[in-house]
């Protein structure tokens, strides 16, 4: 392909989709595509979709209506625009997307986006094309590496996919069907990617996967490495200041991974550990394969290893058969664990999952009432956690300018946004900030002038007693 063309990619859903979207852009850059921030001037529009919840899929079709109008306007100006749908909705619905939205030229599944250059040519030449087969080859072997310029433009933090797919088959979840079985990238390939990122100025790496703590990639010694061993390897790399990982399953929280939270200063004291419900009866119906007591035990062992650990989670209300008593148990768990935050959703049946076939569906009004109660409990817990940070001094990695002149924004070790008035030259650095105020979702503070006089210091590797 010759000549510079413009690419617009919009991500829906999880961090893995953000990562995948960036890799799509990297793969298309050698083909002459440069990213643009707006779809109106794009020659190729890719919607990278999420299928976890019903409203997410509905948003995609709504967005495709907008793309149809943009495509028609471009045609009137003599421009051809290709529209592609990628990701999990593409994987799940395939030909149905083109039937419902004829403006779409290409549907490409979550395991095939490394083939985008070839598929785009074919779709432009032959008409609408669907490719949702699970390939035999590893897509990561075929993706172009991002340039140092592209990495720097994306900031000082980065996601790195180390694991894909899931073998748990929770009865509400489509991931095993849209992303396939659990697979892990080899250690040397992960290390090579992180080396490129660190060399270009990235300071914080978040390892991601649908079930990331099930990681079992082949190590340089030819044996499977655990996530803990991979983290230890990455923590020793020059330029890597901070490490995180998400999303985890309680069943895969192994002893060595818990110990890593104690032993690795670079591993931030924040963990997203979904539980979904506080009721053993509902957990069994969800096929979570752990009890509430199992989950509490994991939390206790984690906090013994790292007392200041900030925990976040996922909750689903209104799963089929959920009673008031089941829901009360979920509220009790939130009160006991003292989460620093959580994502919460009303259950929505996903076609093809066992949960969609259960007869005891919960009334929508009941779901809405429970969701409101749940979110109020989460808000109280998050507010209490944030309030406990006021007056402390936290190490903050500054990521970008703030909304106001002279303001910069970074993240605390606990992943909270922290806003201060300071020069933009601090972006990309880690500095101590004394927290003076809190809002619902962020902290405000000032640079600590004399660290030796701080009486409540909380560096990235020390306990805060949160």
C-alpha positions, -999 to 999 in steps of 0.1 A, spaced: 0 0 0 14 34 -10 8 69 3 -1 80 39 -36 70 50 -53 79 83 -64 53 109 -89 58 137 -93 30 163 -119 31 191 -116 7 220 -145 -6 240 -142 -24 273 -111 -39 290 -75 -29 292 -67 -58 268 -87 -41 241 -67 -9 247 -35 -30 242 -49 -48 212 -59 -15 196 -24 -1 199 -9 -33 184 -33 -29 155 -20 6 149 16 -7 151 8 -35 126 -8 -10 102 19 17 104 43 -1 80 13 -3 56 12 35 54 -15 42 81 -10 70 106 -33 73 136 -58 102 138 -78 113 168 -111 118 150 -130 94 127 -142 122 104 -109 123 85 -100 86 87 -96 63 57 -99 32 79 -121 31 111 -117 1 135 -141 -4 164 -123 -28 188 -153 -43 207 -162 -58 240 -189 -85 245 -189 -89 282 -222 -71 288 -252 -65 267 -250 -27 267 -214 -28 254 -226 -47 223 -255 -22 219 -230 7 220 -211 -9 191 -242 -10 169 -251 26 179 -216 36 169 -219 18 136 -249 40 128 -226 70 132 -199 54 111 -225 48 83 -232 86 82 -195 94 82 -189 69 54 -217 83 33 -204 119 38 -169 108 27 -183 91 -4 -199 124 -14 -165 140 -12 -150 112 -33 -133 94 -5 -135 56 2 -136 47 39 -133 12 52 -151 3 85 -139 -27 105 -153 -43 136 -127 -62 157 -126 -79 191 -150 -99 211 -183 -88 195 -167 -96 161 -157 -130 174 -191 -138 189 -214 -124 161 -195 -127 129 -217 -125 98 -246 -111 119 -227 -78 122 -227 -73 84 -263 -83 82 -273 -57 109 -248 -31 97 -241 -33 60 -218 -3 63 -192 -27 78 -165 -39 54 -145 -62 76 -152 -83 107 -121 -96 124 -120 -118 155 -99 -112 186 -72 -137 175 -68 -125 140 -59 -89 140 -23 -96 131 -38 -104 96 -53 -69 92 -30 -57 63 -40 -87 42 -77 -86 53 -81 -49 45 -68 -54 10 -92 -83 4 -122 -64 18 -114 -34 -3 -111 -55 -34 -138 -82 -29 -163 -67 -6 -174 -75 30 -152 -101 47 -155 -120 80 -125 -137 96 -133 -151 131 -115 -185 129 -91 -193 157 -57 -195 139 -31 -222 145 -3 -196 145 4 -172 174 -7 -137 165 21 -122 186 47 -137 163 34 -116 134 27 -82 150 50 -53 142 68 -37 172 59 -1 180 85 25 172 102 44 200 83 75 188 49 58 191 58 44 225 68 79 238 36 94 224 15 70 245 30 80 278 51 66 306 28 37 315 20 7 293 0 -25 292 16 -57 281 -5 -88 273 11 -119 288 -19 -142 289 -51 -147 269 -82 -168 272 -98 -185 301 -105 -221 312 -128 -213 341 -161 -211 322 -180 -190 347 -216 -193 338 -221 -156 331 -190 -151 309 -184 -152 272 -146 -150 274 -138 -187 269 -159 -185 237 -145 -153 223 -109 -154 234 -104 -192 236 -85 -214 260 -58 -201 283 -25 -194 266 6 -177 278 33 -159 259 69 -171 263 90 -152 289 116 -141 263 90 -124 242 75 -106 272 109 -95 283 118 -82 248 86 -62 247 92 -47 281 128 -39 272 116 -19 242 91 0 263 115 8 291 142 20 266 116 44 252 108 59 286 80 38 300 83 35 337 52 15 348 42 -18 332 9 -35 338 8 -72 328 -27 -81 315 -47 -112 307 -82 -124 310 -69 -146 338 -34 -132 342 -24 -151 374 -28 -183 355 2 -173 335 25 -203 326 47 -191 298 77 -211 288 109 -197 304 144 -195 290 151 -228 309 124 -245 289 101 -249 319 68 -231 326 73 -199 347 47 -186 371 35 -150 371 55 -144 402 87 -156 385 80 -134 355 74 -104 378 107 -110 395 125 -111 362 109 -78 350 115 -61 384 152 -66 378 152 -48 345 167 -13 341 141 14 337 112 -5 351 101 14 382 67 0 388 48 -32 380 11 -42 382 -10 -70 369 -47 -75 361 -72 -93 360 -68 -121 385 -89 -151 397 -89 -161 434 -81 -198 425 -48 -188 409 -35 -167 437 -5 -190 444 18 -187 474 47 -174 453 26 -147 439 14 -136 473 51 -136 484 59 -114 455 37 -87 470 59 -89 500 93 -92 484 92 -70 452 94 -33 458 85 -26 422 52 -45 425 26 -19 435 4 -24 465 -28 -26 445 -47 -56 432 -79 -62 413 -93 -95 426 -129 -101 413 -153 -120 435 -187 -113 418 -208 -123 448 -206 -128 486 -230 -157 485 -217 -193 483 -250 -203 467 -246 -177 439 -209 -184 435 -217 -221 429 -244 -211 403 -218 -188 387 -194 -218 385 -167 -197 402 -153 -228 419 -144 -210 451 -164 -202 482 -166 -169 500 -144 -184 528 -118 -192 501 -118 -157 489 -116 -142 524 -86 -165 531 -68 -153 500 -74 -117 511 -61 -124 545 -29 -140 532 -24 -111 508 -28 -86 535 -5 -105 558 22 -103 531 14 -67 522 -5 -49 550 -12 -17 529 -26 -36 499 -54 -18 482 -80 -42 469 -105 -36 442 -131 -61 428 -160 -68 404 -195 -75 415 -226 -87 396 -260 -81 411 -292 -99 401 -276 -132 389 -305 -157 383 -318 -170 416 -302 -143 437 -323 -137 468 -324 -108 493 -303 -130 517 -277 -137 490 -274 -100 482 -271 -92 519 -241 -115 521 -225 -96 492 -230 -63 511 -214 -80 542 -183 -90 522 -179 -54 510 -180 -42 546 -155 -68 558 -129 -65 530 -129 -26 529 -123 -23 492 -105 7 477 -130 6 448 -149 -18 427 -168 -22 394 -204 -33 397 -230 -44 371 -265 -57 368 -265 -93 354 -273 -94 317 -277 -127 299 -250 -134 274 -262 -157 245 -245 -190 246 -236 -190 283 -252 -213 308 -265 -184 329 -287 -173 301 -306 -206 303 -314 -204 340 -352 -199 345 -350 -178 377 -341 -145 362 -343 -116 386 -367 -87 380 -350 -56 364 -364 -33 391 -349 -55 418 -316 -55 400 -316 -18 398 -324 -13 435 -297 -38 445 -271 -21 422 -278 12 438 -274 -2 473 -242 -20 462 -227 11 446 -234 31 478 -216 5 499 -186 6 475 -186 44 475 -184 44 513 -156 20 513 -136 39 486 -142 72 504 -129 57 536 -98 44 518 -91 77 502 -96 96 535 -70 74 551 -45 88 525 -50 124 535 -20 137 554 3 110 541 31 113 517 29 90 487 52 84 458 35 95 426 44 87 390 34 118 370 18 109 337 3 139 320 -7 176 323 -38 183 342 -69 201 330 -58 234 344 -27 254 336 2 245 358 -13 212 370 0 177 365 -16 144 372 0 111 383 -9 79 401 -2 68 436 10 33 444 -26 24 450 -36 36 414 -54 67 427 -52 98 404 -32 125 422 -33 161 411 -8 188 420 4 222 409 39 216 395 60 220 363 54 197 334 90 187 335 81 163 363 61 142 339 77 108 336 93 110 370 84 97 405 82 122 433 69 123 469 36 141 473 19 150 505 -18 145 501 -39 175 514 -74 168 500 -95 141 485 -124 141 460 -146 111 452 -122 95 428 -89 114 432 -64 130 456 -49 165 457 -16 175 472 17 192 470 53 181 464 70 171 497 97 196 502 118 178 528 114 140 528 135 136 559 110 155 580 80 136 568 62 119 597 39 96 577 59 86 547 45 59 524 70 50 496 59 25 469 74 -4 489 64 4 524 32 -3 544 6 24 548 -17 5 571 -46 13 547 
